[in-house]
Amino acid sequence: HVQLVESGGGPVQAGGSLRLSCVVSGYTYSSICMGWFRQHPGKEREGVASIDNDGATNYIDSVKSRFTISKDNAKTTLYLQMNLLKPEDTAMYYCAIRRRYYGARCSMKTWEYVDWGQGTQVTVS
């Protein structure tokens, strides 16, 4: 059974940093897409960053140069380093994973991802 557990969220001052972690277990596929998503109250969940099994990454424009997605294969853990945080980054952050087919570039489309973590709250003031 696939499980994803996020941690690292919390309150932070504008301009500060946080590193989110997502421990993944029970997923045996080698070709995968993993991503970080966020959801503001009353709004649709949006993709923030993605990474594939080869290490290729994608980011939404609003977080480029501020956020970095990475993974540690040995620890089966996904990370999101967030720097220069802004109030508009305030959201519930979720990690997710899906199987990757045909070597295609991983997307940040919410509906394409299958397994999700419970979320961790980030509040920037």
C-alpha positions in Angstrom: 0.0 0.0 0.0 1.4 3.4 -1.1 1.8 5.9 1.7 3.1 9.5 1.6 3.7 11.5 4.7 4.6 15.2 4.6 6.3 17.2 7.3 8.1 20.5 7.7 5.3 23.0 7.4 4.5 25.7 9.9 4.4 29.5 10.4 7.2 31.5 8.9 7.9 35.2 8.4 8.0 36.6 4.8 11.4 36.2 3.4 12.1 33.2 5.4 12.7 29.5 4.5 11.2 26.1 5.0 12.0 22.7 3.8 9.2 20.2 3.3 9.7 16.5 3.4 7.6 13.7 2.0 8.5 10.1 3.0 7.2 7.6 0.4 6.7 3.9 1.1 5.0 1.0 -0.7 5.7 2.2 -4.2 7.7 -0.2 -6.3 7.8 1.3 -9.8 11.1 2.7 -11.0 9.7 5.1 -13.5 7.8 7.7 -11.6 6.7 11.3 -11.3 6.6 13.0 -8.0 5.3 16.5 -7.2 4.4 19.1 -4.7 1.0 20.8 -4.9 -0.7 23.4 -2.9 -4.2 24.6 -2.2 -5.4 27.9 -0.9 -8.8 28.0 1.0 -11.7 28.1 -1.5 -9.4 27.5 -4.5 -8.4 24.6 -6.7 -5.3 22.6 -5.9 -2.4 23.6 -8.1 0.9 22.1 -9.0 4.1 23.7 -7.7 7.0 21.5 -8.8 7.6 18.0 -10.1 10.5 15.7 -10.5 10.9 12.5 -12.4 13.0 9.4 -11.7 15.9 10.9 -13.8 15.9 14.1 -11.8 14.3 16.4 -14.4 12.3 19.1 -12.7 9.5 21.5 -13.5 8.2 24.6 -11.6 5.4 27.0 -11.9 6.7 30.5 -12.8 5.8 32.0 -9.5 8.2 29.8 -7.5 11.2 29.6 -10.0 14.4 30.7 -8.4 12.9 30.4 -4.9 11.8 26.8 -4.6 13.8 23.7 -5.3 12.4 20.2 -5.6 14.7 17.2 -4.9 14.7 13.6 -3.9 16.8 11.2 -1.9 16.4 7.7 -3.4 18.1 6.0 -0.5 15.7 7.5 2.0 12.7 7.4 -0.4 12.1 11.0 0.4 10.9 14.0 -1.6 11.9 17.5 -0.6 10.8 21.0 -1.4 13.2 23.7 -0.3 11.3 27.0 -0.1 13.3 30.3 0.2 12.2 33.9 0.1 8.7 33.0 1.1 5.8 35.3 0.4 2.4 35.6 1.9 0.9 34.3 -1.3 2.8 31.1 -0.7 0.5 30.4 2.2 -1.4 27.1 1.5 -1.8 23.5 2.4 1.1 21.7 0.6 0.7 18.1 -0.6 3.1 15.6 -2.1 1.9 13.1 -4.7 3.2 10.4 -6.9 2.2 8.5 -10.1 3.7 6.0 -12.5 5.5 7.5 -15.4 4.9 6.1 -18.9 6.8 6.4 -22.2 9.6 8.6 -20.6 7.3 11.6 -21.0 8.0 14.8 -19.1 6.3 14.9 -15.8 3.4 17.3 -15.5 2.0 19.3 -12.6 -1.6 18.5 -13.5 -3.4 17.5 -10.3 -5.7 15.0 -11.9 -2.8 12.9 -13.3 -1.4 12.1 -9.9 -2.7 9.0 -8.1 -1.4 8.8 -4.5 -1.4 11.7 -2.1 -0.1 12.7 1.3 -2.2 14.2 4.0 -0.8 17.7 3.6 1.3 20.1 5.7 0.2 23.7 6.3 2.5 26.6 5.4 1.6 30.0 6.7 3.7 33.0 5.7 3.1 36.3 7.4 
